[in-house]
Amino acid sequence: MIEISHLAKRFAVENPKKLSEQERKDPRLKGRFFHSVVDVSFTCQKGQVLGLLGPNGAGKTTTLRMLSTALRPDKGQINISGTDVLAKPILARQKIGFLSGSTGLYGRLTGRENISYFAQLHGMSDKQIESRIDELAELLDLHSFLDRRCENFSTGMKQKTAIARAVVHNPDVVILDEPTTGLDIMATQTVLEFIKLLKRENTPVIFSTHHLDEVAELCDSVTVINHGESCFNGSLDEFSTLSDGSLHQSFLHTLQ
């Protein structure tokens, strides 16, 4: 279970003159600070998939980075499976599988070596690593490129490998930042089927996306962030009823 309560995060603006016109008009810009996340709260139960929605620049990625312990919030609380993430970030990291917007693979290593390296960081034995990589290769269809250098991978190959690396240690929760961006239809379907598998295994999943068809297919609940604030938290059914059943119109309704 994941509980997020009143998260906030601001960043210093080093050179205000370099801000775009849109950034200058953003109400979150206050003096020499940009308040990327102002007040975000949501909950994701075991076995649930939560879709995190919002316009570009709304604060979704900053929220996920705080949830993953990559950033420390200025305010708020994060609890994962009974662990206070802010008080015990190292322990929390062991429970989290996080895929950022950038795969960050080591290009000169093979896919197998990238996955194995992160498994070793989580303290897994050689036998556990070999077994887990074989399992993930089957689930994510990695066999054809697993032993090639990542610098020669397509976007889909990189994304699948990055997902395998993120979940190699069987985390309690999985956080995916736009996992299907740039993928073709077949690679996208593989990723979506893997998320469904995580759900069947009772693992809570939070993923941000701009694709509302993915929300309709996968999600139990929805959180919408706009201008750094959570402006909707509820079930997919509740989200759908904000309009005539169109998720697109429901999304636009939350931004008004």
Buried (B, 14 or more C-beta within 10 A) or exposed (E): BBBBBBBBBBBEBEEEEEBEEEBEEBEBBEEEEBBBBBBBBBBBEBBBBBBBBBBEBBBBBBBBBBBBBBBEBBEBBBBBBEBEBBEEBEEBBEBBBBBBBEBEBEEEBBBBBBBBBBBEEBEBEEEBBBEBBEEBBEBBBBEEBBEEBBEEBEEBBBBBBBBBBBBBBBBBBBBBBBBBBEBEEEBBEBBBEBBBEBBEEEBBBBBBBBBBEBBEEBBBBBBBBBBBBBBBBBEBEEBBEBBEEEBEEBBEBBBE
